[in-house]
Structures are given as structure tokens and as C-alpha cells.
Amino acid sequence: MAASVRERLGNDLSARPAIREINRKLYEIEGFRGNEREYYDPRNSYLNEVLDRKLGVPITLSVVYMEVARRVPLPVLGVGLPGHFIVKALTSAGDILLDPFHGGVELTEEDCQDRLDRVYGGLVRLDARMLLPVTKRQILVRILSNLKTIYLNESEFDRALEIVGDCLVLDPSSLQDLRDRGLLCYRQNRFAEALSDLRKYLMLAHDAEDREQIKQTVRGIESILSVIR
């Protein structure tokens, strides 16, 4: 895809022509689009599926956009706007915000606020820090967190447990994922693993709102293990 863009650009590698050609290639020719009808289909979060089906969610379409742009080359970074992932192209004339979920359209800060309003009903105000670029690791964590939520909502607990393990590889300090892994292990009768994770969670999450609930779960697991042993 990037090779096709480079061929059309020729020697003109300035930012705006490159953005126009990337948008033309991805959305007009290849047919990539945001999957608004089945937004929570887990296939939207797997890049192989996104490339095959030409459907995705904001963050995975942003990854496709960034990787094509990198090969043009046009420096494009991910922006973790709450509730709606976008990208920014870095140019000599300033950053250009783009929305890969909606055809690569250029965004103003007012547009970003509008997207926040759609998700949060006007309760979240745009902050300059929300437009800072995120790392590849942070992108992976966000994709995995989306998948975890989808699998939990669909009661696919085996898949959710696998995803939580991946989240903890990327961010071992995530107490929420530590707790979720413990609870998922408990659901699968993997009591020793569950007890280890939940005890560690209680040791580290001093101010967690669910401490009493987790304490009760720990006591229940200890009772089960005392009988088994």
C-alpha cells in the first residue's frame, strides 16, 4: 500500500499530498472503514482480521494508518484521545490531527472535543495532554484492554484470561489486571493461582474500593483449599 502511495507521490514527499494519497489508497481504493455496525466484534482488534476484512475500530485502523505512513515515509504517531483513538502527522508546519476511523479526515481541537462529547456526554473537557503521542507499548495495552472488556462482556472467560496474561506481560504493575487474573483463575477453579494474585492485589491496592469484596473472595478460596488439602 505504501509503495503505491510513493509511486503516485513521485518526488513530492511533503505532508499534505502524502496524507491525501494515503487516504485515497486506504479508504477509496482498499475500502478500509470503521466498523460502526459491529463495533464490539473482537475481530476489529486483531490486525490480521482488520487487514483481511478492511474493518476495524479507531485504534487498529490508526495502527494501519501509522504503518503505511511510516513506509511512505510520513511520520505519524498515535494519540490516545479518551474513548476515540486518533493519529497526528508531524510536519514542518505543525502537527495535523487525523481520524483513521472516519476516512482519515483532518481534525481541529474543536472536533476532538466533539468526539469526547459523543462518548462522555460533555463531562470530559479536552486537555493538551490528551493530544500527546503514545508509545507502541501503550497502544498494545489499549488494544488488549479493549479485547479483555469484550471477552468479559461475552462471558468468554478463557479468552479473557489469556488476554489478561498478555496485559500483565506488557504492564506488570497493572493492579486491575492482577485482580482480574485472580478472579478469572478463581472462576476456573485454579484456586492456588487465584489466591496468589488476589493476596498480592490486597497487599498493593491499599485504597481500592473493592478491598472488602476481594477479602471475602480470598477467605472463600482459603476455605476451599483447606478442605482440598
C-alpha positions as CSV (number, residue, x, y, z in Angstrom):
1,M,0.0,0.0,0.0
2,A,2.8,2.4,0.9
3,A,4.6,1.5,-2.4
4,S,1.5,2.6,-4.3
5,V,1.4,5.9,-2.4
6,R,5.1,6.5,-3.0
7,E,4.7,5.9,-6.7
8,R,1.9,8.4,-7.1
9,L,3.7,11.0,-5.0
10,G,6.9,10.8,-7.1
11,N,9.4,13.2,-5.7
12,D,6.8,15.2,-3.7
13,L,7.1,13.9,-0.2
14,S,5.5,16.9,1.5
15,A,3.0,16.2,4.2
16,R,-0.4,17.2,2.8
17,P,0.0,15.5,-0.6
18,A,1.2,12.4,1.3
19,I,-1.9,12.5,3.6
20,R,-4.2,12.8,0.6
21,E,-2.6,9.9,-1.2
22,I,-2.7,7.7,1.9
23,N,-6.4,8.5,2.5
24,R,-7.1,7.8,-1.2
25,K,-5.3,4.4,-1.0
26,L,-6.7,3.2,2.3
27,Y,-10.3,4.4,2.0
28,E,-11.1,4.9,-1.7
29,I,-9.1,2.0,-3.2
30,E,-8.7,-0.5,-0.4
31,G,-12.0,0.2,1.2
32,F,-10.9,0.4,4.9
33,R,-13.7,1.7,7.1
34,G,-14.7,1.9,10.7
35,N,-17.0,-1.0,11.8
36,E,-19.7,1.1,13.4
37,R,-22.4,-1.6,12.9
38,E,-20.4,-4.3,14.9
39,Y,-18.1,-2.1,16.9
40,Y,-17.5,-4.7,19.6
41,D,-16.7,-7.6,17.3
42,P,-13.4,-8.9,18.6
43,R,-12.1,-9.3,15.1
44,N,-11.9,-5.5,15.0
45,S,-9.0,-5.7,17.4
46,Y,-6.9,-8.3,15.6
47,L,-4.7,-6.7,12.9
48,N,-4.7,-9.8,10.6
49,E,-8.6,-9.6,10.6
50,V,-8.5,-5.8,10.1
51,L,-6.3,-6.2,7.0
52,D,-8.4,-9.1,5.6
53,R,-11.8,-7.6,6.3
54,K,-11.0,-3.9,5.8
55,L,-12.9,-3.2,9.0
56,G,-11.6,-2.0,12.4
57,V,-12.0,0.2,15.4
58,P,-10.2,3.6,15.8
59,I,-7.1,2.1,17.4
60,T,-6.5,-0.7,14.9
61,L,-7.2,1.5,11.9
62,S,-4.8,4.0,13.4
63,V,-2.1,1.3,13.6
64,V,-2.7,0.5,9.9
65,Y,-2.5,4.2,9.1
66,M,0.7,4.7,11.0
67,E,2.4,1.7,9.5
68,V,1.5,2.7,5.9
69,A,2.6,6.3,6.6
70,R,5.9,5.2,8.1
71,R,6.8,3.4,4.9
72,V,5.9,6.4,2.6
73,P,7.7,7.9,4.7
74,L,5.5,10.3,6.7
75,P,6.0,10.5,10.5
76,V,2.6,9.7,12.1
77,L,2.1,8.9,15.8
78,G,-0.8,7.5,17.8
79,V,-2.8,9.8,20.0
80,G,-4.7,8.2,22.9
81,L,-7.7,10.5,23.0
82,P,-10.1,9.1,25.6
83,G,-12.8,7.0,24.0
84,H,-11.5,7.6,20.5
85,F,-8.0,6.9,19.2
86,I,-6.6,9.2,16.5
87,V,-3.2,10.0,15.0
88,K,-1.1,13.0,14.3
89,A,1.1,13.7,11.4
90,L,4.3,15.5,12.2
91,T,5.1,18.3,9.7
92,S,7.4,21.3,9.5
93,A,4.3,23.5,9.6
94,G,2.9,21.8,12.7
95,D,1.0,18.7,13.7
96,I,-2.0,17.6,11.7
97,L,-4.6,15.6,13.7
98,L,-6.3,12.8,11.6
99,D,-9.1,10.4,12.3
100,P,-8.5,7.0,10.6
101,F,-11.8,5.6,11.8
102,H,-13.6,8.3,9.7
103,G,-11.6,8.2,6.5
104,G,-8.5,10.0,7.7
105,V,-10.4,13.3,8.0
106,E,-8.4,16.2,9.4
107,L,-9.5,17.3,12.9
108,T,-9.3,20.5,14.8
109,E,-9.2,20.6,18.6
110,E,-12.9,21.5,18.5
111,D,-13.5,18.3,16.6
112,C,-11.7,16.4,19.2
113,Q,-13.9,17.9,21.9
114,D,-16.9,16.9,19.9
115,R,-15.7,13.3,19.9
116,L,-15.2,13.5,23.6
117,D,-18.7,14.8,24.0
118,R,-20.2,11.9,22.0
119,V,-18.5,9.4,24.3
120,Y,-18.8,11.2,27.7
121,G,-21.8,13.4,27.2
122,G,-20.0,16.7,27.8
123,L,-18.4,15.6,31.1
124,V,-14.8,15.5,29.8
125,R,-13.0,18.6,28.6
126,L,-10.1,18.3,26.2
127,D,-6.7,18.8,27.8
128,A,-3.5,19.3,25.9
129,R,-2.1,16.2,27.5
130,M,-4.7,14.1,25.7
131,L,-3.2,15.0,22.4
132,L,0.3,13.8,23.3
133,P,1.6,10.8,21.4
134,V,1.6,7.4,23.0
135,T,4.1,4.6,22.8
136,K,3.7,1.3,20.9
137,R,3.5,-0.5,24.3
138,Q,0.7,1.8,25.3
139,I,-1.1,1.1,22.0
140,L,-0.8,-2.7,22.6
141,V,-2.1,-2.3,26.2
142,R,-5.1,-0.4,25.0
143,I,-5.9,-2.9,22.3
144,L,-5.6,-5.8,24.8
145,S,-7.8,-3.9,27.3
146,N,-10.5,-3.5,24.7
147,L,-10.3,-7.2,24.0
148,K,-10.5,-8.1,27.7
149,T,-13.6,-6.0,28.1
150,I,-15.2,-7.6,25.0
151,Y,-14.5,-11.1,26.2
152,L,-15.7,-10.5,29.7
153,N,-18.9,-9.0,28.4
154,E,-19.4,-12.0,26.2
155,S,-18.6,-14.4,29.1
156,E,-15.7,-15.9,27.1
157,F,-13.6,-16.2,30.3
158,D,-10.9,-18.5,28.8
159,R,-10.1,-15.9,26.2
160,A,-10.3,-13.1,28.7
161,L,-7.8,-14.9,30.9
162,E,-5.4,-15.3,28.0
163,I,-5.7,-11.6,27.2
164,V,-5.2,-10.5,30.9
165,G,-2.0,-12.5,30.9
166,D,-0.8,-10.6,27.9
167,C,-1.7,-7.3,29.6
168,L,0.4,-8.2,32.6
169,V,3.4,-9.1,30.4
170,L,3.2,-5.5,28.9
171,D,2.4,-3.8,32.2
172,P,3.3,-6.0,35.3
173,S,2.3,-3.1,37.6
174,S,-1.4,-3.1,36.5
175,L,-3.3,-3.9,39.7
176,Q,-6.6,-4.1,37.8
177,D,-5.3,-6.8,35.6
178,L,-3.7,-8.6,38.5
179,R,-7.1,-8.6,40.2
180,D,-8.9,-9.7,37.1
181,R,-6.5,-12.6,36.5
182,G,-7.1,-13.7,40.1
183,L,-10.8,-13.6,39.7
184,L,-10.7,-15.4,36.3
185,C,-8.5,-18.1,37.8
186,Y,-11.0,-18.5,40.7
187,R,-13.8,-18.9,38.1
188,Q,-11.8,-21.7,36.5
189,N,-11.1,-23.4,39.9
190,R,-7.4,-22.6,39.7
191,F,-7.5,-21.8,43.4
192,A,-3.8,-21.6,44.2
193,E,-3.1,-19.1,41.3
194,A,-6.2,-17.1,42.2
195,L,-5.2,-16.9,45.8
196,S,-1.6,-15.7,44.9
197,D,-2.9,-13.0,42.6
198,L,-5.6,-11.7,44.9
199,R,-3.4,-11.7,48.0
200,K,-0.8,-9.6,46.1
201,Y,-3.6,-7.3,44.9
202,L,-4.7,-6.7,48.5
203,M,-1.1,-6.1,49.6
204,L,-0.6,-3.4,46.9
205,A,-4.0,-1.9,46.3
206,H,-4.3,-0.2,49.7
207,D,-7.1,2.2,48.8
208,A,-9.1,0.0,46.3
209,E,-12.8,0.4,46.6
210,D,-13.3,-3.4,46.2
211,R,-10.9,-4.4,49.0
212,E,-13.6,-5.9,51.2
213,Q,-15.1,-7.8,48.4
214,I,-11.7,-9.2,47.4
215,K,-11.0,-10.1,51.0
216,Q,-14.2,-12.2,51.1
217,T,-13.2,-13.9,47.9
218,V,-9.8,-14.7,49.4
219,R,-11.3,-16.1,52.6
220,G,-13.6,-18.3,50.4
221,I,-10.6,-19.6,48.4
222,E,-8.7,-20.3,51.6
223,S,-11.6,-22.3,52.9
224,I,-11.8,-24.3,49.7
225,L,-8.0,-25.0,49.8
226,S,-8.2,-26.1,53.4
227,V,-10.7,-28.8,52.5
228,I,-8.9,-29.9,49.4
229,R,-5.6,-30.3,51.3
